[in-house]
Amino acid sequence: MTDSITNAPTPEESLRTLLDGNRRFVGGSPEHPNQDAARRAATVPTQRPFAVLFGCSDSRLAAEIIFDRGLGDLFVVRTAGHVFGPEVLGSIEYGVGILDCPLVVVLGHDQCGAVAATCEALDGAAPAPGYVRDVIERVTPSVLAAHAAGIDSRDAIVEEHTRQTVDLLLDRSRLLADAVDAGRTAVVGLSYRLADGTARLVSARGLSDAVAPAQA
């Protein structure tokens, strides 16, 4: 992909760049692009990330590492279980509306603690402490939707939660929905596997038909 600071890639090019970087990471041959002093200097006056990465806060999910990217490439927003409220939504809208990111990625992963805690709470476990309960409440609709669809596997529930988050972002944010409708931005869901490091497309809104089926 061309330099993300001076050129504006398409949503499809941005996704391809991420998945290519993930393949290098999985294969043990990362290139560590845009991580040198020259890149650091180039990003001082401005930033032009090519993707907003909204992911789970899990310590095993460091975005620039698993997608083999560097400084100025990704606008990263992370919360436990990739749940969101106004501050998170405003941050994502900043990435799209102010920084002109052509891609928003919702990144979920297997063995997600937030999803596991929600499943346990729905099964009658003792209440979680403090504001962890708020995280569980925000994940609960996704778990209930998965159960209604006959999905019982925890990892499959995580993928459903990722899909639900993509839909909810577009439902809650007129700015994002308008950007997708205008073809300026795509919103996709990726599911990451901790054991092998692969990221797989599970949801796509706004990608061209030629790209989305081939990646799903």
C-alpha positions, 0 to 999 in steps of 0.5 A, spaced: 500 500 500 502 507 498 504 511 504 498 512 508 500 519 510 500 522 503 495 518 499 488 515 501 487 508 500 480 505 498 477 501 503 479 494 499 486 496 499 486 498 506 483 491 508 488 488 504 494 491 507 492 489 514 491 482 512 497 482 508 501 484 514 497 479 518 499 473 514 507 476 515 506 476 522 503 469 522 508 466 517 514 469 522 516 474 517 514 481 519 517 487 515 516 492 521 514 498 516 514 505 518 517 504 525 524 508 524 526 515 525 524 517 519 517 515 519 517 518 526 519 525 524 514 524 518 508 523 523 510 529 527 506 535 523 500 530 521 497 523 521 493 520 516 492 513 518 488 508 513 484 504 518 480 505 525 482 499 529 476 498 534 478 492 538 478 488 545 483 491 550 486 483 551 493 484 552 494 479 547 491 483 541 496 488 540 494 491 533 500 494 530 504 487 532 499 482 529 498 486 523 505 488 522 504 496 521 507 502 524 507 509 526 501 513 523 498 507 520 492 505 525 487 509 529 486 504 535 481 504 540 480 499 545 475 496 550 474 490 554 470 486 549 470 492 544 464 495 548 462 502 546 459 508 549 459 515 547 466 516 548 468 510 544 463 512 538 466 519 538 473 517 537 471 512 532 467 518 528 474 522 529 478 517 525 473 517 520 470 524 520 476 528 521 482 523 519 478 520 513 480 513 515 477 509 509 476 503 514 473 501 520 475 494 523 472 491 529 477 486 532 474 480 536 478 474 538 477 467 541 477 466 548 474 473 550 474 474 557 468 479 557 464 474 553 466 468 557 464 473 563 457 474 560 455 467 559 457 465 566 453 471 568 447 469 564 448 462 567 447 465 574 454 466 576 455 471 582 455 478 580 461 481 577 465 487 581 464 494 580 464 497 573 465 490 570 458 489 570 457 495 565 461 491 560 457 485 561 451 488 560 453 491 554 455 484 551 449 481 553 445 482 547 450 479 543 450 473 547 442 473 547 442 474 540 447 468 539 443 463 543 437 465 539 440 463 533 442 456 536 449 458 537 452 455 543 460 455 542 464 461 546 468 462 540 462 462 535 459 467 540 465 471 540 464 472 532 456 473 533 458 479 538 463 482 533 458 482 527 453 485 532 458 490 534 459 492 527 451 493 526 450 497 532 456 502 530 452 503 524 446 503 527 448 508 532 452 513 528 449 517 522 456 519 521 459 512 520 453 510 516 453 516 511 460 514 510 459 507 508 453 509 504 457 514 500 463 509 499 468 513 503 468 508 508 467 500 510 466 497 516 468 490 517 469 485 523 475 480 524 476 474 528 483 473 531 485 466 533 490 467 539 493 460 538 495 461 530 495 469 530 490 469 524 485 474 523 479 472 519 473 476 516 466 475 519 462 481 517 463 486 512 459 493 510 461 497 505 466 493 501 465 491 494 462 485 492 468 483 489 472 483 495 467 481 501 465 474 499 472 472 497 475 474 504 469 471 508 
